[in-house]
Amino acid sequence: MLPSTGIVKTLCQSLKEFPVQALVVDPVMVSTSGHTLAGPSILDSFREELLPMADIVTPNLKEASALLGGVPLETIADMRSAAKAIHDIGPRNVLVNGGDLPASLDAVDVFYDGNDFYEFHSSRIMTPNTHGTGCTLASTVAAELAKGSQMLSAVKVAKRYVEAVLSYSKNIAIGGGCQGPMDHLLKLKSNVERRPFDPCDLFLYAVTDSRMNKKWGRSIVDAVKAAIEGGASIIQLREKEVETGDFLEAAKACLKICRVHGVPLLINDRIDVALASDADGVHIGQSDMPAHVARALLGPDKIIGVSCKTPEHAQQAWIDGADYIGSGGVYPTNTKENNKTIGLDGLKTVCVSSKLPVVAIGGIGMSNAQAVMRLGVPNLKGVAVVSALFDRECVMTETRKLLEVLKESTKIAK
């Protein structure tokens, strides 16, 4: 909040004398409530001196418009044009905050790094408690950069944090004004104990199958319990032949078991079941709902995985806000018809290009798990298995055997 040209000049001179690791500039000129916080006299100082020094600038719509001489910003296309025009002034990155965009049902921010545009979508949370959203966004970006994150990763974390805080604060009633505060301490006050996603959870990823359970006379719940007792680190319910009502009840029962053991439970494809059961997240395919739409529905704290066969798929999953990708099929499998295999070379290519942790899937079992885990790419965190566990008489025994194979493969790799 820089109210005079003299203060802007003093700040810029100090930054030249004492360089910082990263400079985040939130050009506080117009608040979310519409109040003018800095006059037009300092705009030239912003454009000529401060913005060219910035690693990222984070204006809201009104501030972006002011920086560009009052050009109206009413669509996402306008936001893209504004981001590019502000980038031309000199900052290395631009994030235009579109929370007030009237033409969008989502809260959309546009990021531009001088080469590519990225759109960050989140659910629009209806609440008067929006005081400080822009400051929170910029401060979170700065905090993530201080922790060593890359710029785009910092922006993603900031976007999800602001969404989480808004959701947590939406019903706070303090004072008599038209706009209320955000409560940033949600992680200290929340009664919901949900362990954050850990990529190490992908190590032994068990994926259930209704046909196999039926073949061996097992319920979904029994299958999940046996896999967890055998050492599965994450569970995905992939039940294509179960009625929705039965699936929901099974998911709730499985979730109780998973919570006792500290094992995340994901639902394949069915976001409705994930929401209704309060599962830890979903895994979606390329032909399913886009990850950014799933994120808007599920919120910032749920786990989202995306099936990816190519580097392009992996890049899009990262942009859309996924937490991990499942890559394959590595080997031929009977669980999916007409599933094109990518082999170990294809898996390695996806891993190298992915900014997200990867779990390998497709035809993996006792005989080939070590070959997968010995690829030597650090973001390959584990294997996802279906038949090797659930198309067997004793799920627990097979899970234990595979877990030992995986542990041995990591020792050899080290």
Disulfide bonds with the S-S distance in Angstrom:
none
